[in-house]
Amino acid sequence: MEDQLITYGGQAVIEGVMMRGRTSLAIAMRDPSGQIITHTEELGGIYKSPLAKIPFLRGLILLWDALGLGMKALTISANTQTGEDEKIEGPMLYLTLGFSIIIGLTLFLLVPAGIGYLSEQFLKLTTWLGNLIEGLVRLLFLIVYIWAVGFMPDIRRVFGYHGAEHKTINAFEAGSELNPEKVSAYSLQHPRCGTAFLLTVALFSVLVFALLGPLSSLWWRMGSRILLIPVIAGISYEYIRWTSRHLDSSFVRALIRPNLALQMLTTREPDLKMLEVAITAFQTMRQAEEIGKLQQNN
């Protein structure tokens, strides 16, 4: 079960769910006609590399999950909902992805870093207080952003599929039969959720950036925030990995309460049709992995 706890994960996409295993991923989506269609593929070599076994460095894989596989899955699901002439691909796809990454880095890293730096300069604060203000601003931006986009009807549906993904993995880990009626009884929250990862990154960034001490200029401060993303991602991954293996501890359950609370903003109660899609994605991923094992053994 420990390997399962670490291995299986997923992500909500447009009218669907992506499920990722050890060696394969599967995306299940409803097309405009209401039919469930699936997409499967083998995971890249990074999941089998030595990097995947080295503590702290393996957190980079989770970061790649969010940026690489996540964006790819969203693109596939978006193109499923559009006509052939409206698909996002080629240069337009890379331009869109690049622009999204720049906006994310600016809003959640550079702007808070600038506010923290200016607070130190104009209010004559210590470096520690400036970093604390930076971290609080980053956390506030994250929560307000998630709260605000949750009012958009399309995003609310994505959040419903997010809830379906959580319920499906929770049901599997509990050993339950995977059908919509039974899966619906399980929790919307999951300790390894990507939302938990984002919150953990925001909190650990306060500590890591504080350890840097005072920096000579605003540009050095902003540059350090980008360069240290892999370090903070690695620390955050190990923290989430550790807490997920010690959920029987009341101390650990208290530690992860903020992560679980934030998930209430990014999940909605799914309907049975959403759960059907999430279960299909999970079972398709598992079948792809079984086929892969048989092919390796032959």
C-alpha positions in Angstrom: 0.0 0.0 0.0 2.9 2.4 0.6 3.9 2.2 -3.0 0.3 2.8 -4.1 0.1 5.8 -1.8 3.1 7.3 -3.4 2.5 6.2 -7.0 -1.1 6.9 -8.0 -2.2 10.5 -8.6 -4.3 12.5 -10.9 -5.6 15.8 -12.1 -8.9 17.2 -13.3 -9.1 18.4 -16.9 -11.8 19.9 -19.0 -14.8 17.6 -18.8 -12.5 14.8 -17.6 -9.8 13.4 -15.4 -6.2 12.3 -15.9 -4.9 9.4 -13.8 -1.1 8.7 -13.5 0.5 5.5 -12.3 4.0 4.1 -12.2 4.5 3.7 -15.9 1.4 5.0 -17.7 -1.2 7.7 -17.7 -4.8 7.8 -18.9 -7.2 10.6 -19.6 -10.9 10.0 -19.7 -13.1 12.8 -21.1 -16.7 13.3 -22.2 -16.8 14.7 -25.7 -19.5 17.1 -26.8 -21.9 14.2 -27.6 -21.6 12.9 -24.0 -19.5 9.9 -24.8 -16.5 9.0 -22.7 -13.3 8.8 -24.7 -9.9 7.8 -23.4 -6.3 8.6 -24.1 -3.4 6.6 -22.8 0.4 6.8 -23.1 3.5 5.5 -21.4 5.3 7.9 -19.0 8.6 9.3 -20.0 12.0 8.0 -18.9 12.3 10.5 -16.1 10.0 8.4 -14.0 12.4 5.5 -14.3 15.6 7.4 -13.9 17.8 7.5 -10.8 16.4 10.9 -10.1 13.1 9.3 -9.1 14.8 7.5 -6.2 16.9 10.3 -4.7 15.3 12.2 -1.8 14.6 15.9 -2.4 15.6 15.6 -6.1 12.6 13.4 -6.8 10.4 16.4 -6.0 11.4 17.7 -9.4 9.2 15.0 -10.9 6.2 16.3 -9.1 7.0 19.7 -10.5 7.2 18.2 -14.0 3.8 16.6 -13.3 2.3 20.0 -12.8 4.0 21.8 -15.6 4.5 19.1 -18.2 1.9 16.3 -18.0 -0.7 18.6 -16.5 -0.5 21.1 -19.4 -0.5 18.3 -21.9 -3.5 16.7 -20.4 -5.4 20.0 -20.3 -4.5 20.6 -23.9 -5.8 17.2 -25.0 -9.0 17.7 -23.1 -9.5 21.2 -24.5 -9.0 20.0 -28.0 -11.6 17.2 -27.4 -14.2 19.9 -26.8 -13.5 21.9 -30.0 -13.7 21.5 -33.7 -10.8 20.5 -35.9 -10.2 24.1 -36.9 -10.1 25.4 -33.3 -7.6 23.0 -31.8 -4.6 24.5 -29.9 -1.4 23.0 -31.3 1.9 23.9 -32.8 3.4 27.4 -32.1 0.2 28.7 -30.7 0.2 25.9 -28.1 3.8 26.7 -27.0 3.1 30.4 -27.0 0.0 29.9 -24.8 2.0 27.6 -22.4 4.9 30.0 -22.2 2.7 33.0 -21.5 0.8 31.0 -18.8 4.1 30.1 -17.1 5.4 33.7 -17.2 2.1 35.0 -15.7 2.3 32.4 -12.9 5.9 33.2 -12.1 5.2 36.9 -12.1 2.0 36.8 -10.0 3.1 34.2 -7.4 6.8 34.7 -7.2 8.1 38.0 -8.5 5.3 40.4 -7.3 5.4 39.0 -3.7 9.2 39.2 -3.8 9.0 42.8 -4.9 6.5 43.7 -2.1 8.7 42.0 0.5 11.8 43.9 -0.7 10.0 47.2 -0.8 8.6 46.6 2.7 12.1 46.1 4.0 13.4 49.2 2.3 10.7 51.7 3.1 9.5 50.4 6.5 13.0 49.5 7.7 12.0 46.0 8.5 14.4 43.1 9.2 15.1 40.6 6.4 13.1 38.0 8.4 10.0 40.2 8.5 10.3 41.1 4.9 10.4 37.5 3.9 7.4 36.8 6.2 5.4 39.6 4.4 6.5 38.2 1.1 5.3 34.7 2.0 2.0 36.0 3.4 1.4 38.0 0.2 2.2 34.9 -1.9 -0.2 32.8 0.1 -2.9 35.5 -0.1 -2.5 35.7 -3.8 -2.8 31.9 -4.1 -6.0 31.7 -2.0 -7.7 34.7 -3.6 -6.9 33.4 -7.1 -8.3 30.0 -6.4 -11.4 31.5 -4.7 -12.0 33.9 -7.6 -11.7 31.5 -10.5 -14.0 29.1 -8.6 -16.9 31.4 -9.5 -16.4 30.7 -13.2 -18.9 28.0 -14.4 -16.4 26.1 -16.5 -13.9 26.1 -13.6 -16.6 24.9 -11.2 -17.1 21.9 -13.4 -13.3 21.3 -13.4 -13.4 21.4 -9.6 -16.2 18.9 -9.7 -14.0 16.5 -11.7 -11.2 17.3 -9.2 -13.5 16.0 -6.5 -14.3 12.9 -8.5 -10.5 12.2 -8.9 -10.0 12.5 -5.1 -13.0 10.2 -4.3 -11.8 7.6 -6.8 -8.3 7.4 -5.4 -9.6 7.4 -1.8 -12.0 4.6 -2.7 -9.3 2.5 -4.3 -6.9 3.0 -1.4 -9.7 1.9 0.9 -10.2 -1.3 -1.1 -13.7 -0.3 -2.2 -15.4 -1.5 -5.4 -15.1 1.2 -8.0 -18.6 2.2 -9.1 -20.0 5.7 -9.0 -22.5 5.0 -6.2 -19.9 3.6 -3.8 -17.2 6.0 -4.7 -19.5 8.9 -4.1 -19.4 8.2 -0.3 -15.6 8.9 -0.1 -13.9 12.1 0.9 -13.4 15.1 -1.4 -10.0 15.7 0.3 -6.7 13.8 -0.3 -3.4 14.5 1.5 -1.3 14.3 -1.7 -3.4 16.7 -3.7 -1.6 19.2 -6.0 -3.4 22.0 -4.0 -1.6 20.7 -0.9 1.7 20.8 -2.8 1.1 24.5 -3.8 0.3 25.5 -0.2 3.3 23.6 1.1 5.6 25.3 -1.5 4.2 28.7 -0.4 4.9 27.9 3.3 8.4 26.4 2.9 9.4 29.3 0.6 9.2 31.6 3.7 11.8 29.5 5.5 14.1 28.9 2.5 14.1 32.6 1.5 14.6 33.7 5.0 17.8 31.6 5.2 19.3 33.5 2.3 19.6 36.6 4.5 19.6 40.1 3.0 20.2 40.4 -0.7 21.9 43.4 -2.4 19.2 44.3 -4.8 15.7 43.7 -5.9 16.9 41.8 -9.0 19.0 39.4 -6.9 15.9 38.8 -4.8 13.7 38.0 -7.7 16.3 35.9 -9.4 16.8 33.8 -6.3 13.1 33.1 -6.1 13.1 31.5 -9.6 16.4 29.7 -9.1 15.3 28.1 -5.8 12.0 26.7 -7.2 13.6 23.2 -7.6 14.9 23.3 -4.0 11.6 24.3 -2.5 9.7 21.7 -4.7 12.1 19.0 -3.4 11.5 19.9 0.2 7.8 20.2 -0.2 7.6 16.8 -2.0 9.4 15.1 0.8 7.2 16.7 3.4 4.0 15.6 1.6 5.5 12.1 1.1 6.3 11.9 4.8 2.9 13.1 6.0 1.1 10.7 3.7 2.9 7.8 5.3 2.0 8.8 8.8 -1.7 9.7 8.7 -2.3 7.5 11.7 -0.5 10.1 13.8 -2.7 12.8 15.4 0.2 15.2 15.1 0.6 14.7 11.4 -3.2 15.0 10.9 -3.0 18.3 12.6 -0.1 19.4 10.4 -2.0 18.7 7.2 -5.3 20.4 8.2 -4.4 23.6 6.3 -3.7 21.6 3.1 -7.0 19.8 3.4 -8.9 23.0 4.2 -7.5 24.7 1.1 -8.8 21.8 -1.0 -12.3 22.9 -0.2 -11.8 25.7 -2.6 -10.6 23.5 -5.4 -13.1 20.6 -5.2 -16.8 20.4 -5.7 -19.1 17.5 -5.0 -19.2 15.6 -8.3 -22.3 14.0 -9.9 -22.4 10.3 -10.8 -21.4 11.1 -14.4 -18.3 12.8 -13.3 -17.4 9.9 -11.0 -18.0 7.5 -14.0 -15.4 9.5 -16.0 -12.8 9.5 -13.1 -13.3 5.7 -12.5 -12.8 5.1 -16.3 -9.6 7.1 -16.2 -8.3 5.1 -13.2 -9.2 1.7 -14.6 -7.8 2.5 -18.0 -4.5 3.6 -16.5 -4.4 0.4 -14.4 -5.2 -1.7 -17.5 -2.4 0.0 -19.5 0.1 -0.8 -16.8 -1.0 -4.4 -16.7 -0.5 -4.7 -20.5 2.9 -3.0 -20.1 3.9 -5.6 -17.5 2.8 -8.5 -19.7 4.7 -7.1 -22.7 7.9 -6.8 -20.6 7.6 -10.4 -19.3 7.1 -11.8 -22.8 
